[in-house]
Amino acid sequence: MSRTIVVDSSVVVKWMIPEELSAEAGVVLSEAQAGNADLIAPELLVAEVGNVLWKQHNRGYLSTVEMTHALSLLHILPIFYTNNNRLIDLACNLAVAHQRSVYDMLYVALSVQQSCLFLTADKRLVNAVSAILPQVQWIGDWKP
């Protein structure tokens, strides 16, 4: 039986660009590919990943070919997307309650709505909400 896991751009980008915690993020993807996890995210993820790739290209860290390749990977990742409209009310309420961006809270809202784990590499986000929302976990602490 597979479990459901929300992933954000801080995890997904690590599948495309080798950086700190890429190995840990890779385990999450391997779990999904093996059928042990269903990965979900708000539709916002696509724009956020695209923006990170653009920034990396703009800074000279990714060539146009590398950015295009990363985008092609994004299109085939085993992630099920949820429409942002289905999450926005809860996300705004969570943003007010936790003084975090609505962007971040879309992921948290999805994990609350689906009663599932949310993995992120954003330590500040984890520190801000995990005492009240323990399903929000830092990728560096996660064990499959």
Helices and strands as residue ranges (DSSP letters): E 3-7, H 9-12, G 13-15, H 22-33, E 37-42, H 44-58, H 64-76, E 79-82, G 84-86, H 88-98, H 102-114, E 117-120, H 123-129, E 136-138
